[in-house]
Amino acid sequence: MPNYDFDFQSLLDAIQRQESSYNRDDPTAPTKQLPLVNPKSGARGQMQVKPSSAIKPGYAEFGAQSVFDVAEGLFPDKQFERTDQAARDLLDIPEVNRAWAENYMMAMLERFDGNVDQAVGAYNAGPGRMLNADRKYENLPEQTQEYINNVRQYYNQSTGDNYGITVSPRPPSRPKGLLG
């Protein structure tokens, strides 16, 4: 794993919290687990991975592997059918789900030059949407902006630190006349 200036496992934990809690849009409320399969999107497991994304992530040049490659790395003595049903079954195994999400997130960090917010936005909305937004926070859908904000807040709550690299808007400047 590359050496980041932030805690990568805590970032994954923050994404997992955002992905798998009912009240994920209220960071002050206690979390309550979602069902493992999202009935709307078909996303599966604690990292809410869509089987279609896990089968062909499309970012092999940045190190993203399919769920089958990830599973075969975790269970080297097994071969897995490369079918839609097998992908769904594999994503229901927590270790495979988390390992695929970790692999994909590392690929998104590579794709977006280490910019954590852009990688988190790509995890949520897809890398194409992040690129179509010219990598700018304000060009993203409100849902993706909230997702990035929540992940950053969850990360901060668990580490006491910010990961530092951001696409978020700068805070408004201080009104003139106050404090100098």
Summary of the structure (lengths in Angstrom):
residues: 180
radius of gyration: 17.3
end to end distance: 45.7
largest distance: 69.0
contacts: 526
relative contact order: 0.16
helix: 51%
strand: 3%
